[in-house]
Amino acid sequence: MVGGGQKANFKFEIIRPLADYPCMTEIIYPRSARETMDGWRYLPRYIDKIRLHLAGKLHADYQENFGKGFDAKWLAAAGVRHEQFVAVVKNTITDGEVYDWVHKNVKRTPEQKADHWTDVLSRPLENDEAAKARFQKRMEEANITHRTDIKTFVDYIDADEKRI
């Protein structure tokens, strides 16, 4: 009982202080899309996003495209389903274990892996007006339109996450 004979709302009373704690509201950035595992660029970032999601720490900014966007591009190139790969990551502790699974189960040539990265790195495509508008909007939201070195979504991600 809380003062005045009222029952405490324990969920609110416990969660509210956690939400007010600065470390609980900070974004934990996944690795750069440029990181590599088993010859795959982007894969370590996707693994980080999965681990953060499973821990309940994937920031809201990443939720909308979780399993979509560049995640989906890797999945398509690798021939793996999102739910399948989430289960792989969930059942491993280390990146080495994930590497072993990918190396054993995802058979792609170095050329196919390079083609995937070329595709990711080329976004937004010159003829994709919707993607170019989305890119411009994100640049404006991040207040980095003055950055002439940022040409692709991969560049934007690294700039937004304070890597470049």
Legacy VTK file of the C-alpha trace (Angstrom):
# vtk DataFile Version 3.0
C-alpha trace
ASCII
DATASET POLYDATA
POINTS 164 float
0.000 0.000 0.000
1.170 3.474 -0.868
0.307 6.467 1.308
-3.445 7.150 1.480
-4.361 3.449 1.255
-3.737 3.197 -2.516
-2.150 0.149 -4.082
1.180 0.778 -5.769
1.435 0.362 -9.500
4.636 -1.655 -9.269
5.200 -1.783 -13.012
5.110 2.005 -13.189
7.033 2.481 -9.952
9.873 0.205 -11.056
10.057 0.984 -14.785
9.796 4.757 -14.465
13.096 5.123 -12.576
14.803 2.876 -15.148
13.513 5.004 -18.022
14.747 8.141 -16.261
18.228 6.651 -15.826
20.433 8.185 -18.579
22.106 4.929 -19.597
18.736 3.355 -20.356
17.814 6.008 -22.908
21.127 6.233 -24.760
21.440 4.586 -28.147
23.791 1.628 -28.350
25.051 1.774 -31.915
25.552 -1.426 -33.868
28.842 -1.795 -35.706
29.429 0.017 -38.973
27.982 -1.486 -42.143
31.586 -1.544 -43.358
32.591 -4.222 -40.828
33.216 -7.680 -42.278
32.619 -11.269 -41.192
33.384 -14.276 -43.393
33.794 -11.931 -46.339
30.371 -10.352 -45.809
30.245 -6.606 -45.285
27.278 -5.475 -43.167
26.838 -8.844 -41.428
28.375 -7.767 -38.067
25.983 -4.789 -37.951
22.985 -7.054 -38.495
24.207 -9.409 -35.769
24.528 -6.455 -33.367
20.995 -5.341 -34.186
19.685 -8.836 -33.489
21.552 -9.090 -30.184
20.294 -5.653 -29.120
16.739 -6.635 -30.114
16.925 -9.883 -28.145
18.179 -7.957 -25.099
15.366 -5.401 -25.427
17.912 -2.652 -26.147
17.439 -2.032 -29.866
16.651 1.673 -29.969
13.348 2.747 -31.517
15.246 4.413 -34.373
16.226 0.928 -35.605
12.919 -0.871 -35.056
11.168 0.118 -38.300
13.855 -1.404 -40.533
14.769 -4.365 -38.357
14.841 -7.337 -40.738
14.166 -4.953 -43.635
16.244 -2.502 -45.648
19.917 -3.461 -45.603
19.141 -6.359 -43.242
16.854 -7.770 -45.940
19.487 -7.181 -48.619
21.954 -9.329 -46.672
19.297 -11.975 -46.045
18.419 -12.134 -49.749
22.059 -12.328 -50.813
22.744 -15.046 -48.229
19.529 -16.985 -48.885
18.479 -16.867 -45.228
15.174 -15.822 -43.623
15.136 -13.156 -40.901
13.463 -15.436 -38.339
15.972 -18.182 -39.106
18.952 -15.892 -38.576
17.501 -14.369 -35.402
17.285 -17.928 -34.045
20.914 -18.587 -35.034
22.114 -15.474 -33.206
19.851 -16.196 -30.228
21.390 -19.652 -29.836
24.989 -18.399 -29.910
27.079 -16.489 -27.448
29.974 -15.278 -29.564
30.502 -13.841 -33.023
32.796 -16.804 -33.646
29.845 -19.163 -33.317
27.807 -17.059 -35.734
30.775 -16.991 -38.116
30.970 -20.792 -37.967
27.256 -21.121 -38.773
27.451 -18.651 -41.673
30.620 -20.254 -43.038
29.008 -23.704 -42.926
25.487 -22.806 -44.097
25.797 -19.793 -46.407
27.732 -20.872 -49.469
28.444 -17.813 -51.605
31.474 -16.957 -53.712
33.665 -13.966 -52.906
32.227 -12.356 -56.054
28.644 -12.800 -54.804
29.622 -11.285 -51.450
31.297 -8.368 -53.239
28.206 -7.875 -55.428
26.061 -7.631 -52.292
28.351 -4.937 -50.860
28.442 -3.010 -54.145
24.643 -2.997 -54.156
24.422 -1.772 -50.544
27.112 0.844 -51.051
25.360 2.231 -54.143
22.232 3.318 -52.237
20.400 5.545 -52.910
20.378 4.612 -56.565
20.575 7.539 -58.961
17.233 6.678 -60.590
15.335 6.030 -57.321
13.684 9.356 -56.553
11.904 8.061 -53.433
15.172 6.778 -51.945
16.985 9.991 -52.813
14.230 11.992 -51.077
14.450 9.711 -48.010
18.242 10.174 -47.993
17.881 13.967 -48.155
15.277 13.919 -45.371
17.563 11.870 -43.125
20.453 14.221 -43.836
18.266 17.173 -42.827
17.004 15.443 -39.675
20.586 14.733 -38.644
21.556 18.321 -39.454
24.408 17.192 -41.701
23.362 18.518 -45.106
26.590 20.545 -45.172
28.642 17.314 -45.311
29.685 16.878 -48.943
31.533 13.657 -48.114
28.287 11.817 -47.386
27.049 10.317 -50.647
25.368 7.033 -49.669
23.195 5.594 -46.931
26.248 3.752 -45.592
28.058 7.100 -45.300
24.986 8.610 -43.652
24.766 5.784 -41.098
28.422 6.188 -40.138
28.017 9.969 -39.857
24.781 9.732 -37.869
26.381 7.210 -35.495
29.417 9.505 -35.051
31.992 7.301 -36.816
32.880 9.788 -39.533
LINES 1 165
164 0 1 2 3 4 5 6 7 8 9 10 11 12 13 14 15 16 17 18 19 20 21 22 23 24 25 26 27 28 29 30 31 32 33 34 35 36 37 38 39 40 41 42 43 44 45 46 47 48 49 50 51 52 53 54 55 56 57 58 59 60 61 62 63 64 65 66 67 68 69 70 71 72 73 74 75 76 77 78 79 80 81 82 83 84 85 86 87 88 89 90 91 92 93 94 95 96 97 98 99 100 101 102 103 104 105 106 107 108 109 110 111 112 113 114 115 116 117 118 119 120 121 122 123 124 125 126 127 128 129 130 131 132 133 134 135 136 137 138 139 140 141 142 143 144 145 146 147 148 149 150 151 152 153 154 155 156 157 158 159 160 161 162 163
